[in-house]
Amino acid sequence: DILQEKKNMYGRYTQELGVYAKEEAARLRESGQRRSVSRTLDLLEYDKGRCAKCRICTVRCQKFLISRVGEDWIFLILLGLLMALVSWVMDFCIAICLQAQKWMYGGLDSNVFLQYLAWVTYPVVLITFSAGFTQILAPQAVGSGIPEMKTILRGVVLKEYLTFKTFVAKVIGLTCALGSGMPLGKEGPFVHIASLCAALLSKFMSLFGGIYENESRNIEMLAAACAVGVGCCFAAPIGGVLFSIEVTSTFFAVRNYWRGFFAATFSAFIFRVLAVWNRDEETITALFKTSFRLDFPFDLQELPAFAVIGIANGFGGALFVYLNRLIVQFMRKQKAINRFLMKKRLLYPALVTLLISTLTFPPGFGQFMAGKLTQKESLVTLLDNRTWAKQGIAEEFDYIGHSEAWKHPQVNVFVTLVLFIVMKFWMSALATTIPVPCGAFMPVFVIGAAFGRLVGESMAAWFPDGIHTDGTIYPIVPGGYAVVGAAALSGAVTHTVSTAVIVFELTGQISHILPVMIAVILANAVAQSLQPSLYDSIIRIKKLPYLPELGWGHHEKYNIRVEDIMVRDVRYITLNCSYRDLHNVLLTGHLKTLALVESTESMILLGSIERAQLQALLSLQLGRPRRLAYIRERAVEDKKRLSVVSNDSSENSSHRASQEVRFQVRGHSGQRCKKCFQPFKAHYFQSHRKKCLQNVTAEFCMSSKITEWEEKQLDEQVNFNNCKIDPAPFQLVERTSLHKTHTIFSLLGLDHAFVTSIGRLIGVVSLKELRKAIEGSVTVKGAKVRPPLASFRDSGTSSSENEATELHKLWDRHKSMPLPREHTPSESDEKSQ
């Protein structure tokens, strides 16, 4: 073996010794690890206990998991499992809360007044608790969460939105809000909850692998978490991935596609398995399973009715977004009401809950709108494939189970459905403004299903014997119309097409794929031309730092350039600046990054430095270690000087010391020692006076010297060798159009970019300026306001000849400038790197 190793060694002399040494070290390390593992296994096998084999398997699995724990699929499995458990537990608690309300209502059937008190008080208490608990623990948990996640995935950092406190407040607050029976949804909050789980899980996984500390890695995992939130909410993994992409991403990285599908599928699978384990379902089925006929689900003559559903729901979705925003703006504009509600934060949610509960009281007005049904029960009855009436006459209704709630002896089914749609419409728009964790997808979904059911029942009344096709009679299926309406209205409110896929996964049937796609596309076309999506509307209301989309067909955005909107007063630092300049720049602004230029005269952009790095440089120059080192040096110098003086003349030195002591005592007679808290005069007559006087002298006499030292340190030139410099910050040319700038910012997730002209820094543009330019050029009302420089620009000034002339002028001006020395560029390059 030794000879063979020598042959291998001599035979490999042709390679570099360093490469061979690395390979040998890796081989020895691997052999050592194998030897230790084999030794451990031998010891375990030597043990004759019953658990020896189990211990061996445990050790092997542990080593395998630790070696693989840094991979994506481990993280995604844990995320899917955690979200499935959270979703199932929340649904279980919500079902218990709703069942408790019905139990209280049913147990007091002998007294209507007590029934009313129980029906109203129960949701008011839950909503008030949810609002108070959320406000105290984490106000960031209020609302849907999708607008905030859309902003975070855009690259903006929102404080306290991805913390454990927010997770607890979101889960408990959402459970109480949905358990109250209010028309609120859970899909948006589940996206936020999944993102919270991903953020917290990333912090935990960073203990095993440092790759989870990477910011871009966390953004990718948050994108996958958004898909998991929708997937485990409705057991719809495919629609969840597509929906999360549509509502959170402007540009989506395809490399994250498999992550979303993997985690969402695993989460939806575990969520349905838990339902089977709890004996809620016999097997894994769709959440709202339908049984439409598959041989002939609809006739081609019914397609115009489906198109009408899509167009009407497009207008309805735009109206819902407008009504929701109108309510919020009205509450904010009324200063007296707003001031009163800010003091009494729990009064507004209690009043809104009281109003909605009163209107849905079953013996009262709720009897005309199926008020005693929950959202899930309403959706199940609306998706039923059986026709409720043939001519709208009450006597011909065929009600079974929860469908009895739609029965009224004096009002036919059309009036009941119309009242349900109208009342739930404004109730849902009002309820989603309550400061509790809630969404709007599920209420809108149910309203759309009711509108589709209304159209379906109307078609069944107009064609009681069905539509004749080739002598075969196929009756109308109102449940199919409800499916189409649900997908169309929810797609119109959220501006998404993936609601069609969610509907297919919810119902477990794909028979109405063509009508659903037609209705969803038409609804999106109408709604997008009238109003922004609900999430973009909330972003505008909350004034989140998100970049708005450019409108369709507005050519003004191509004529506005970066030079019209950029900030020309740029904060920068030069390569030869002093620490005093650095200190002044940090005091004057709060920018995250500062530009590094070669000099004030040339303004050549060399890179950018983060504010934290500059603060670290300043702390390193004036920090405590350097202060202590300076104090030690001064102490050593004083000690040497005093020793020299004492050797010259002990009598003179003692005389001077006594004078110095008397001077110190007289000058500071009103002060006390920091160690024994006695006056300085007392020290003069005590035995330990020398030690205390030395401390007093060091404290009062070194202050002026430290001040002089700080001034000298601030005047020194900054050393950028210990600083991380971005040598290639993103730059734009001053003639870049607004449209191209918007595309670049959205694609790369930028929050600012420097504007240069032939390498010279002339300005900076951020999200704030870009957002103002977009909102100024294309407003909601249609008034187009252009920046002043763009108003005076003529089409001829942007010709290639004028641009070439300006370039020649700049070139001539640069030729007249003195050339730098030969070693200057290399030094700047080294420092920038």
N, C-alpha and C positions, 0 to 999 in steps of 0.2 A: 504493500500500500504506500509506503514511504517513497519507494522508487517510482511508483506510478505518479504520485503527486509531484515529485521532482521533474519527471518527464513533462507533465502538464505545465509545470511552471516554466521550464526552459523552453518548451515548445511555444509558449505564449509570450516570449520576450519581444515578439514583433509588435505587440500592442503596448499601449502606454501603461506604465506601472500604476498610475492612479486609477485607471479603469479596472485593472486586474485587482487592485486592493479593494475597490468598492464591491466587486463581485464576490471576492472571498469573504468580505465582512458580511454581506447579505447571506451567503451560504452558511457561514458559521452561526449567524443569528437564527436562521431558520432551523438548522439542525439542533441548536440549543432549545428552541421552543418545542420542537418535536420530542426531544429527550425529556423535557420537563413534563410534557403532556403524557408521554408513555410512562414516566415514573409515577405520575398521579394515578393513571389508570391501573398500573401494576399494584399500587398500594390499595386501591379500591377493590381490585379483584382478589387481593390477598385476604381481604375481610370476608369472612364466611357468613356474614349476616344475611337476612332476608332482603334487605334494601340495597345490596351492593350493586346490582344491575341498574336499579333506579338511579342511584347516585352517579353511576358512570354515564347514563343517558343525560342526566341533568347537567353534568359538567360539560359534556359535548354540546348540548343545546345552548348552554350559557355562552360558551366560547363562540359558537356559530352566530348567535344573535348579537353579541357584542361586536363581532367583526362586520356584521351586516346592518347594524342599527342605523348607520348613517345613510342608508339608501332611501330612495323616495318611497318605495312601496311599503316599507315599514311605517313611515310617517302617515301615509295615506290610509293604511289599514287602521291605525290607531285613531285617526281623525274620523273615519267613517263609523267605527265602532262607538266612539264617544258620542258622536252626534245622534246615532240611532238610539242609544240609551237615553240621552237627554230628550229626544223627541217622544219616545214611548212613555217615559215617566211624566212628561208634561201633558200628553194627551190623556193619560190615566187620571191625573189630578184634575184636569179640566172636565172630564166626564163625571167625576165625583161631584165637583162643584155644581154642574148643571143638573145632575140628578138630585142633589140636595135642594135646589130651588124648586124643582117639580114636586119633591116630597113635601116641602113646606106648603106649597100652593094647594096640593091635593088634600092634605090633612086638615085644611081649614075650609072645606067646601060648604060647611053649614053657615058660614058668615062671610058675605062678600067683602065687607069692609076690612076684616082681618086678612082675607086673601089679598086684597089690594096692598095692605101694609107689607105683607110678606113678599109679594111680587116686586114691590118698589124698593123696599129697604135693603134686601139682599144684594142686588147689583150696586146700589149706591155705596154700601159699605165696602164691597170689593174694589170698586173703581177708586174710591177715596183712599183706601189703603194702598193700592197700586201707585197712585199719583204721589202720595206722601212718602212712601218707601223709596220710590225712584228718585224723587227730588232730594231726599236726605242723603242717600247713599251715592248715587251717580246720576246726575241730570243728563249725562250724555246718552243714557239708555232710552230716552224718550223718543217716540216716533218709530218709523220703519227701520232705518239703518241702511237701506240701500243707497240713498243720496250720499251719506257719509262714506260708505265703502266705495262708491263711484269716485269720490274725491280722493280717497286714500290710494286707490289703485292708479289714479292719475299722477301720483308722486307727491301729493301734498301731505304733510304730517299734521294730524289732528290729535291734540293732547287728550289723554285719558279715554280715548274711544276704544282701545284694545287692551284694557286692564281687567284684572280679576274682579274688582268692584263692579265694573260695568257689566260683566258676565252675570254676577249674582243678581244685580238689579234688573237686568233684562229678563232673566229666566223667571224670577219670582213675580216681577211686575206683569209680564206677559201671561203667566198662568192665571193670575187673579183677574186680569182684564178680559181674557177669553172665557174664564169661568163665570163671569157676570152675565153672559148672554147678550152683550152689546154687539151691534153689527160691526165687528172688527175682524181683521185678518191676521194671519201668522206667517205668511210666506216671507215678507220683507224682514221682520224681526228674526226669522230663522237664518236668513243670510248673514245678518249681523252676528248672531250667536255662533254660527259655524266659523266665521272669521275670528271671533274672540277665542274659540277653541283652538284654531290653527295658530294664532299668535302666542297663546299660552303654551301650547304644545311645542312650538318652536323654541321657546325659552327653556323648556325642560329638555328637549333633545339637544340643545347646544352643550349640555353637560357631557354628551357622548361624542359629538362631532362639531368642530368649529364651523362647518359649512352652513349651519343654520343661523350663524351670526351675520351672514351676508344679507345685505338689504335687498338685492335683486332676487335672491332665493326666497326671502319672506314674501315678496310681492307675488311670486309664482305660486306659492302655497296659499296665499290669500285668494288668488283667482280660482284655485281648485276648491277652496272652502266655500266660496259663493255657490258653486255648483252642488256641493254636498248639502247646503242649507235647503235648496229647493228640492233636491232629490229625496231627502229623508222626510220632508214635510208632506209631500203628496205621493211618495213612493213612485216618483217619475224621474229616473236618472237621466234618460235621454233629453227630455224636455227641460230638466233642471240645468243641464250643461248649456244647452242652447239659450235658455232664458237668462242665465247668469252672464253669458257672453254679451247678449243684446243690451242688458240693462246696466252693466258695469264697465264695459270696455268700448273704447272708440276704435282702437286697433288691437287685435288679439294675436298673441304669439301662438303659433300652431304647436310648438313643442309642449305647451301646457294642456293640449287637447286630451291626451291619454290620461293625464293625472286627474282631470275632472271626471272623466268617464269611469275610471277605476274606483275612485273614492265614492262617487255618487252611487254607482251600482252596488258596491259593497254596503254602503249605508242603507240604501233602500231595501236590500235583501235582509239585513239584520233587523230592520224596522218591521218588516212583514213577518219574519220568523218569530219575533217577540209577540206579535199579535196572535199567531197560531199557538205559541207556548202558553199564552194567557187564556186560550180557548175563546178568543173573540172571533176567530175565523177557523174554518175547518182545514183550509190549505192556503197557500199563497195566491191571492187573487187581487184584482184591481180594487182600489179604495171605494169607488162608486160604480160597481159592476152593472152593466146594462145587458139587456137581452134583445137587441133589435134583430129583425130578420136579416139574414145575410144573402138570400137568393135574389131579392129585389128590394133593397133598402129605401130607394126613392126613385121617382120618375123624373125624366128630363124636363117635364113641364113644371116641376116644382123648383127648378133652379132660379127663376125670377123671384120667387118668394124668399129663397136663401139670400139672393143679392140684396133684396130690400132689407132683410135683417142686418146685413153687413153695413149698408149705407146708414140706416137709422142708428145703429150702434156706434158708428163713427161720430155722428153728431152728439149722441148721448155721452160718449167718452169725453169729447171736448167740453161738453157742458159740465160734466162731473169735475174735471180738473179746474175749470173756471169757477165753479161754485165753491170748491174747497179753498182756492186761493182768495176768493172774495170774502169768505167768512173770516179768514185769518187777517186779511188787510183791514177789514171793518173793525175787528177787535183791537188792532194796533192803532188805528187812526183815532178812535174814540179815547182821548187821553184820560178823561175822568174814569171811564170804565176800566181802561188798562191799568191806571194807577191803583184803583180799588182791587182789581183782581190780582195784581202783583203782591198786595198785602195779604189778601185772602186767597192763597194759591189753590186751596182745595175746594173753593166754592164753585168755580167754573165747571170742573168735572162732575161735581155732585149735582149741579143744576141740569146739566146736559143729560146725565144718566136718569135723573128724575123725570125729565120731559119724555125721553124715549121710552122708558119703562111704563109711564102712564099711558102713552098712546098704544103700546103693544099689550096692554092688560087684556087677557082673553075675554072676560065677560063684558068689557067695554068696547072701545073701538077696535081692539085686536081681533074680535071675531070676524071682522070684514077683511082681514089681511093675514089670516093664519098666524096670529100673534103668538100662540103657545108653542110653535115649532122652533127648534134651534136651527142654526144655519145648515148643519149637516142633514138634519131631517128634512128641511125644506128642499135641499138639493136632491136628496134621494127621491122625493115625491115628484119633483119637477122633471127628472130624467126617466120617469116611468114610461114604458112604451105603450101602456094602455090609455085609450082615450077617455077623458073624464065625462064628456057629454057629447051628444050627437047634434042637438039643436040648441044647446045652451039652456035647456030646461032643467030645473033642479030635480024633478022627479026621475029623470033618466040618468042621474049620476050613479056611477058604480064605484063607491069608495071602499077601500080596504086599508086597514092599518092607519098610518099617519095621514093618508089622503083625506080622512074625515075632517081634518082641520080646515080644508078648503070648502067644505060644505056649509051652506047657509040657506035656510028655508025661504028667505025673501030676496036674495041676491044671487044672480047666476055667476058662472065661473069667470066670465069676462070682466065683470065689475070687480070681482075679488082679485083677479090678477092685475088689473089696472091700478087698484088701490095699493096692492102690495108693491108694485114697481115704483109708483110715485112716492109713497111714504118711505120705503127703504132707500130710495135714491137720495133724498135730502137728509135722511137720518144718518146714512153712512158718510156722506160728505161732512156732516156736523160732528159725528162721533170720532172721525179720524183726526180732528183738531184737538182732542183731549190730550193733555200732557202725560200720557202713559205709553209704554211700549206696545205698539200696535201697527198693523198694516192695513191696506185697503184692497188687496187682491181678492180675497175670499168674498167680501160683501159685493164687490163689483161682479165677481163670477156668478154669484147667486142671482143678482139683478138681471144679468144678461140671460141666464137660463130662464128666468120668469118671462122676460120679453119674448124669447124664442118659443116658450110654451104658449104664450098668448097668440102668437102668429100660427103656431101649429094647431091649436084648438080652433082658431078661426078657419083655417083650411079644412079641418075636419068637419066644421059646421057647414061650410060652403059645399064641400064634396062629401056628403055623409056615406055614400057608397064607394068612395075612393075614386081614383082616376083609372079610366078604362084604357088599357093598352093591349091591342091585338085580342080583344075579347076576354082578357083576364082582368079581374078586379083586384087591385092592391090598395088596401085602406091606408089612410094617412097615419103616420107615426109621429105624434106631437113630441115625443121624447127626443127624436132626432133633431127637431127644430130647437129644442132647449139646449142640446149640445152645441149646435151652431151658434146660438145666441150667446152662450157663456164664453166661448172662445173669442167671438167677435168683440164683445164689450170689454173684456179683460185685455185683449190685444190693443184696443183703441186707447184705453187709459194708460197703458204702459208703453205704447208704441213698439210692440214686439209681435213677431209672427210665430214664435215658438209656443205660444199658448195653444196653437192647434195640436202640437205634439203632446203637450201636457194633458189636453183633453182626451186624446187617444189612450194615453197611459192610465188616466184616471178611470175611464169607462171600460177599458179592456177591449174595445172594439175599434176597428179602423174602417167601418163600413161607410161612414159619411165623410171620407177624406176630401172628396172634391167639393161638396158644399161648404165644409169648414174652411178650406183654403180660400175659396172665393170670397166668403164673408169676411175672413180675417184680413185679407189683402185690401178689400174695399174699405173696411172700417179703418185700417191704418192710413190709407190714402186720404180719407176725409179728415180724420183726427189730426194728422200731422200737418195738414194745411191750415188748421184753425188754432190749435193750442199746442204748447210743448207737452211732453209726457208728465205724468204725475211726479216722477222723481226729479226731473229738471225743474218743475215748478217749485218743489220744496227746496231745491238748491238755490233758486232765486229768492225765495222767501227768507231762508236762513242766511243768505249772502255768503255761501260757502265759496272758497277760492277755486272755482272750477271754470274751465274755459268753455264758453257757449259754442254751439254749432253755428256755422254760417248758413244763411238762408239760401233758398233755391232761386236761381235766376237773377241774382243781384250782381251786376257787373261793376258796381262801385268798389267792391272789395279788391278788384284787380288793379285799380288805379292808385289806391293808397299804398304807400311804401313805408318801410321801417323808419326812414329819416323823418317822416311826418309825426311819428308817435313815440320815438325813443326819448329817453332822458339824457340830456347832454351834460348835465352836471354830475359826472361820475366820480365816485370815491375810489381812489387808487393809491398804491404805494409804489415807490420806485426801487430800483435795484440797489441804489446807494443811499437809501434813507437811513435815518437814525432811529433809535428806539423812542426818542421824543416824538418824532413824526408818527411812528406807529401808535404810540399812546394817544395822540390827538385824534388820529383817524378812528380808533376804536371808541373814543368818547363821543364823537360827533354823529355816528350812525349805528344802526342795528342790522346791517346787512350780513347774510350768512357767509358770503364769499366776497373777496375783494380782488380787484384786478392788479396784477403785477406788471409794471411797464419798465422799459429800460431806463428812461430818464424823462424829466418833465418836458425837455425840448423835443425829443424825438417821438415820445408817446407810443413806442413800438410795444405791442402787447406780447409779453413773454409767457404768461400763464395766469393762473388764479390760485388763491390761497384761501382756505376756509378760516372763518373767524376764530374757531377754537385753536387752530394751529398758531395764529398770531398771538392769541392770549397766552398760549403755552410758551412761546418765545419770550414774551415780556415777563412772564413769571420766572422763567429760567434765568433771565438777566438780573431781575430784582428780587428774586425769591429768598426764602429764609436760609437755605444752605449757603448762598453767597454772602448774605449778611453776617451769618455766624463766622464764616471763614474770614471776612474782613475784620470782625471784632477780635478774633483770635490773633490775627496778624498785628493789629494795633496793640493788643495786650502784651504780646511778645516784645514789640518795639518799646513800649513804655517800661516794661520790666528791665530790658537791657539798659535803657537810658537811666532809670533810677539806680540800677546797680553801679553804673559808671559814676554817677553823681555821689553815691554813698561811699565809694572808694576814695574819692577826692577828699572829702571832709565830712566826717560823721557829725561833728558838732554843728556845722552850717546846715547840713541836711535836716538834723533834728529841729533846729531853730525854724527852718523854712516849713517843715512839716507842721510844727505847732502853729505857725502863722496861718498856714493853709487850713488847719483844723478850725482855728478861731474864725477864719473868713467863712468857711462853710457853715459853721454853727450860726453865725450872725445872719448870713444870707438866707438860711432856711430854718430859722428858729421856730417858725409857726408850723412846720411840717413834722411828720412822724415817720419813723422807720417802717419799711414794709415787712420786716421780719419780726421785730418784737413790739411794734406799735408804740414805741416810747419817743418822746421828743428828742431832737438831736442834741440838746444841751445835756440831757441825762447821759448820753453816750460819752460825752467828754470826760465825765467823772467815773465811768465804769471801766472794768477791765477789758471788755470786748469791744471798746470803742473803735479800735483800729480796723477790725473786720467790717463793721457797719459803715464806717466812713469810706472805706474802699468801695463798697457797693454803691453808696450814694454818689460818690465821685464818678464811678463808671456809668451810672444811669444818667446823671445830669450833664456830664462833660462829653459823653459820646454822641449825644443827640445831634449836635451841630456837625460833628465829623461824619455821621451817617448821612445827614442831609447833603453835605458836600459830595460824599461818595455816590449817592443816588443821582445827583446832577451830572457827575462825570459819566456814570453808567448810561444815562439817558442820551448823552451826546455821542456815544459810540455808534459806529455803523452796525446795522443789523447783519447778523450772520445767518443766512438762509440754508446752511448746510444741514441743520437739524430740523428742517421743516419740510413737510410734504407739499409739493407744488404740483398742481395739475398743469402739465406743459401744453395741453391741447384743450383749453376750454372752448365751448361751442361758440362759434362766431357767425355773424350775419353781415352781409354787405348792405350798405345803406340804401341800395335800390331794390332790395328784396320786397316783393309784393306782400300785402297782408294775407292773401289767400295761401301763398306758399309758406309764410311764417306760421300761420295757424296749423297747416298740415304738419310741419316739422315739429312744432311744440306738442301736438297731439300724438304723433307717432313715437317720439322719443321720450315723452313725459318730462319735458323741460319746465323749469320754473323761471329761468332767465337766460339771456344770451347777450354777449357783448357784440357791439356793432363796430366794425373796423372798416377802414379805407386804406387799402394797400398796406395792411399790417398795422396801421396806426389806430389806436383806440379813440373813438369819437362819441360813443354813447353806449347805453345799455337799455334793453327792452325786457320787461318782465310780464308775468301773467296779468298784472294789474293794468298796465298800459294796453296790452293786447285785448283784454276784455272790454275796456272802455272804448277802444277803437271799433270793435265788432258791434257793441251795443249802440255806439254812436252812428255808425254807417248804416246799420239795418236795425231799426227799432220795431217794436211789436205793432205800433200804430201805422207803420209804413212811412213815417217821415225820415228821410235820409239826411243825416248831418255828417259832413265830411270835415276832416281836419283842415286848418287854415292853409297850410302849405299845399295840400292836394287841390284846394279850390283854385289856386293861382297857377297850377301846373298846366302847361299847354302840351298837346300831343307832340308838337314838334321838338320840344326840349328834350324829350327822351330818345331822340334819334341817335343812331350809332356815331354820326359825325360829331355831335356835341359831346357825347361821352368820350370819344377819342381825344377831342380837344382838351377836355378837363384832365384826362390821364396824362397828356403831354405836359400840361402846366405843372401837375404834381411831380412829374419826372424831372422837369427843369429845376423846380424848387429843391428837390432832393439832391440834384447834382451840385447845386451851389453850396450845400451844407458840407462841412468838413468831414472827411472820412474817419471812422474810428480806427484805433490801433489794431494791429493784427491779433493780439491776444485777447482783446475785449469780447469778441463774439464767443470764443471758446469758454471764457470765464462765465459769461451769462448763461451759456448752454449748460455748463456743469452745475451752476447754482439752481437753474430752473429744474434740472433733473433731480 
